[in-house]
Amino acid sequence: EGTSFFSAFSQVVAKGEYTRKSLAMLIGLSGASYYAYNEVAFLALGKVNPVTHAVGNTIKRVVIIVASVIAFKTPMSTGSIVGSSVAIAG
C-alpha cells in the first residue's frame, strides 16, 4: 500500500513477467472493472428492495468463495468451512 506499491510494481517488471505498459494496463483494467461493478450495484440498489439486494450480495459471496476454491484448488479445512459458513450466513 502507498509507497510499497511502486517497489512491488518495479519488482514485477524486473522479473520480466510483464512490461511496464502491460502491467499498468492490467491495473487500470482492474480499477475500471471495480468501478463498473460498484456502479451496477448502486443502480441495482435503486431498482430493487434493499433486502433483495442484500440476498443477491450474499449469493454473490457464496459463488465467489466456491469459484475461488475450485479455480485455485484450495483445500478447505473444517475451520475454513465453518468460517466461510459464518461469513455467508452473516
Accessible surface in RSA format (square Angstrom, percent):
REM  Atomic radii and reference values for relative SASA: ProtOr
REM  Chains: A
REM  Algorithm: Lee & Richards
REM  Probe-radius: 1.40
REM  Slices: 20
REM RES _ NUM      All-atoms   Total-Side   Main-Chain    Non-polar    All polar
REM                ABS   REL    ABS   REL    ABS   REL    ABS   REL    ABS   REL
RES GLU A   1   191.35 109.9 147.89 111.9  43.46 103.5  69.29 134.0 122.05  99.7
RES GLY A   2    57.95  71.5   0.00   N/A  57.95  71.5  43.73 120.0  14.22  31.9
RES THR A   3   120.68  85.8 112.22 113.8   8.46  20.2  80.99 108.8  39.69  60.0
RES SER A   4    57.15  48.3  51.36  68.5   5.79  13.3  47.87 101.9   9.28  13.0
RES PHE A   5    88.42  44.2  83.75  51.9   4.67  12.2  88.41  53.6   0.01   0.0
RES PHE A   6   138.50  69.3 136.59  84.6   1.91   5.0 137.42  83.3   1.08   3.1
RES SER A   7    59.94  50.7  51.63  68.9   8.31  19.1  44.86  95.5  15.08  21.1
RES ALA A   8    49.60  45.6  47.42  73.2   2.17   4.9  49.42  69.6   0.18   0.5
RES PHE A   9    30.19  15.1  25.38  15.7   4.81  12.5  29.53  17.9   0.66   1.9
RES SER A  10    48.82  41.3  45.24  60.4   3.58   8.2  27.80  59.2  21.02  29.4
RES GLN A  11   114.63  64.1 110.43  80.7   4.20  10.0  35.34  75.2  79.29  60.1
RES VAL A  12    44.18  29.1  44.18  40.0   0.00   0.0  44.18  38.4   0.00   0.0
RES VAL A  13    32.75  21.5  25.23  22.8   7.52  18.1  25.23  21.9   7.52  20.4
RES ALA A  14    89.96  82.7  48.42  74.7  41.54  94.5  60.77  85.6  29.19  77.3
RES LYS A  15   151.26  73.8 113.71  69.8  37.56  89.4  69.57  62.6  81.69  87.0
RES GLY A  16    61.49  75.8   0.00   N/A  61.49  75.8  30.79  84.5  30.69  68.7
RES GLU A  17   109.12  62.6  76.63  58.0  32.49  77.4  37.65  72.8  71.47  58.4
RES TYR A  18    92.33  43.1  83.18  47.3   9.15  23.8  44.89  33.7  47.44  58.5
RES THR A  19    88.62  63.0  83.92  85.1   4.69  11.2  82.63 111.0   5.99   9.1
RES ARG A  20   140.14  58.8 136.25  69.5   3.89   9.3  59.23  81.0  80.91  49.0
RES LYS A  21   153.35  74.8 144.54  88.7   8.82  21.0  94.34  84.9  59.01  62.9
RES SER A  22    41.43  35.0  37.22  49.7   4.20   9.7  39.15  83.4   2.28   3.2
RES LEU A  23    21.45  11.9  21.45  15.3   0.00   0.0  21.45  15.1   0.00   0.0
RES ALA A  24    53.06  48.8  42.87  66.2  10.18  23.2  45.31  63.8   7.75  20.5
RES MET A  25   124.42  64.4 113.54  75.1  10.89  25.9 106.71  90.7  17.71  23.5
RES LEU A  26    84.69  47.2  79.57  56.9   5.12  12.9  79.98  56.2   4.71  12.7
RES ILE A  27    71.56  40.7  67.80  50.5   3.76   9.1  69.50  50.0   2.06   5.6
RES GLY A  28    42.67  52.6   0.00   N/A  42.67  52.6  36.62 100.5   6.05  13.5
RES LEU A  29   114.64  63.8 109.05  78.0   5.59  14.1 112.49  79.0   2.16   5.8
RES SER A  30    71.33  60.3  61.27  81.8  10.06  23.2  31.07  66.2  40.26  56.4
RES GLY A  31    41.71  51.4   0.00   N/A  41.71  51.4  35.40  97.2   6.31  14.1
RES ALA A  32    60.23  55.4  47.11  72.7  13.12  29.8  54.55  76.8   5.68  15.0
RES SER A  33    62.54  52.8  50.91  67.9  11.63  26.8  38.48  81.9  24.06  33.7
RES TYR A  34   140.41  65.6 136.69  77.8   3.72   9.7  99.56  74.8  40.84  50.3
RES TYR A  35   144.26  67.4 140.92  80.2   3.35   8.7 110.58  83.1  33.68  41.5
RES ALA A  36    50.20  46.2  47.34  73.1   2.86   6.5  50.20  70.7   0.00   0.0
RES TYR A  37    93.02  43.4  85.67  48.7   7.35  19.1  75.70  56.9  17.32  21.4
RES ASN A  38    62.68  43.2  59.01  57.0   3.66   8.8  22.12  53.2  40.55  39.2
RES GLU A  39    69.72  40.0  67.39  51.0   2.32   5.5  23.12  44.7  46.60  38.0
RES VAL A  40    98.60  64.9  98.16  88.9   0.44   1.1  98.31  85.4   0.29   0.8
RES ALA A  41    25.88  23.8  20.45  31.6   5.44  12.4  25.54  36.0   0.34   0.9
RES PHE A  42   148.77  74.4 142.31  88.1   6.46  16.8 146.04  88.5   2.73   7.8
RES LEU A  43    99.41  55.4  95.65  68.4   3.76   9.5  98.20  69.0   1.21   3.3
RES ALA A  44    38.49  35.4  30.89  47.7   7.60  17.3  37.33  52.6   1.16   3.1
RES LEU A  45    77.39  43.1  69.28  49.6   8.11  20.4  69.28  48.7   8.11  21.8
RES GLY A  46    71.30  87.9   0.00   N/A  71.30  87.9  36.66 100.6  34.64  77.6
RES LYS A  47   175.00  85.4 137.81  84.6  37.18  88.5  90.59  81.5  84.41  89.9
RES VAL A  48    63.40  41.7  48.88  44.2  14.52  35.0  57.09  49.6   6.31  17.1
RES ASN A  49    89.18  61.5  75.72  73.2  13.46  32.4  22.55  54.3  66.63  64.4
RES PRO A  50    91.29  66.5  86.26  78.6   5.03  18.3  86.71  71.6   4.58  28.4
RES VAL A  51   106.22  69.9 103.76  93.9   2.46   5.9 106.15  92.2   0.07   0.2
RES THR A  52    78.95  56.2  72.34  73.3   6.60  15.7  51.55  69.2  27.40  41.4
RES HIS A  53    47.93  26.2  42.03  29.2   5.91  15.1  32.46  33.4  15.48  18.0
RES ALA A  54    55.76  51.3  49.29  76.1   6.47  14.7  54.52  76.8   1.24   3.3
RES VAL A  55    82.10  54.0  80.29  72.7   1.81   4.4  82.10  71.3   0.00   0.0
RES GLY A  56    37.06  45.7   0.00   N/A  37.06  45.7  30.54  83.8   6.52  14.6
RES ASN A  57    54.61  37.7  48.77  47.1   5.84  14.1   8.12  19.5  46.50  44.9
RES THR A  58    43.49  30.9  43.49  44.1   0.00   0.0  23.80  32.0  19.69  29.8
RES ILE A  59   103.54  58.9 103.10  76.8   0.45   1.1 103.54  74.6   0.00   0.0
RES LYS A  60    74.41  36.3  68.59  42.1   5.83  13.9  52.82  47.5  21.60  23.0
RES ARG A  61    92.61  38.9  91.36  46.6   1.25   3.0  29.22  39.9  63.39  38.4
RES VAL A  62    49.12  32.3  49.12  44.5   0.00   0.0  49.12  42.7   0.00   0.0
RES VAL A  63    89.54  58.9  86.20  78.0   3.34   8.0  89.04  77.4   0.50   1.4
RES ILE A  64    93.68  53.3  91.82  68.4   1.86   4.5  93.50  67.3   0.18   0.5
RES ILE A  65    43.48  24.7  40.63  30.3   2.85   6.9  43.38  31.2   0.09   0.3
RES VAL A  66    76.93  50.6  75.25  68.1   1.69   4.1  76.92  66.8   0.01   0.0
RES ALA A  67    50.21  46.2  44.07  68.0   6.13  14.0  48.81  68.7   1.40   3.7
RES SER A  68    42.19  35.6  39.75  53.0   2.44   5.6  23.59  50.2  18.60  26.1
RES VAL A  69    40.25  26.5  38.39  34.8   1.86   4.5  38.67  33.6   1.58   4.3
RES ILE A  70   124.30  70.7 111.98  83.4  12.32  29.7 117.61  84.7   6.68  18.1
RES ALA A  71    70.92  65.2  39.91  61.6  31.01  70.5  49.77  70.1  21.15  56.0
RES PHE A  72   156.90  78.5 131.55  81.5  25.35  66.0 137.11  83.1  19.79  56.6
RES LYS A  73   176.07  85.9 150.97  92.6  25.10  59.8 108.65  97.8  67.43  71.8
RES THR A  74    67.07  47.7  60.05  60.9   7.02  16.7  49.21  66.1  17.87  27.0
RES PRO A  75   124.02  90.4  98.97  90.2  25.06  91.1 110.30  91.1  13.72  85.3
RES MET A  76    64.15  33.2  35.82  23.7  28.32  67.4  21.18  18.0  42.97  56.9
RES SER A  77    72.67  61.4  58.21  77.7  14.46  33.3  54.72 116.5  17.94  25.1
RES THR A  78   108.80  77.4 102.81 104.2   5.99  14.3  66.43  89.2  42.37  64.1
RES GLY A  79    52.71  65.0   0.00   N/A  52.71  65.0  38.49 105.6  14.22  31.8
RES SER A  80    48.08  40.6  35.87  47.9  12.21  28.1  45.21  96.3   2.87   4.0
RES ILE A  81    88.84  50.6  88.14  65.7   0.70   1.7  88.40  63.7   0.44   1.2
RES VAL A  82    85.00  55.9  83.30  75.4   1.70   4.1  85.00  73.9   0.00   0.0
RES GLY A  83    37.95  46.8   0.00   N/A  37.95  46.8  32.52  89.3   5.42  12.1
RES SER A  84    24.93  21.1  19.85  26.5   5.08  11.7   8.90  19.0  16.03  22.5
RES SER A  85    58.77  49.7  52.52  70.1   6.25  14.4  34.05  72.5  24.72  34.6
RES VAL A  86    98.11  64.6  94.20  85.3   3.91   9.4  96.99  84.3   1.12   3.0
RES ALA A  87    49.89  45.9  36.75  56.7  13.14  29.9  47.81  67.3   2.08   5.5
RES ILE A  88    46.27  26.3  42.33  31.5   3.94   9.5  42.33  30.5   3.94  10.7
RES ALA A  89    92.17  84.7  50.22  77.5  41.95  95.4  60.28  84.9  31.89  84.5
RES GLY A  90    93.78 115.7   0.00   N/A  93.78 115.7  45.83 125.8  47.96 107.4
END  Absolute sums over single chains surface
CHAIN  1 A     7252.6       6002.9       1249.8       5402.9       1849.8
END  Absolute sums over all chains
TOTAL          7252.6       6002.9       1249.8       5402.9       1849.8
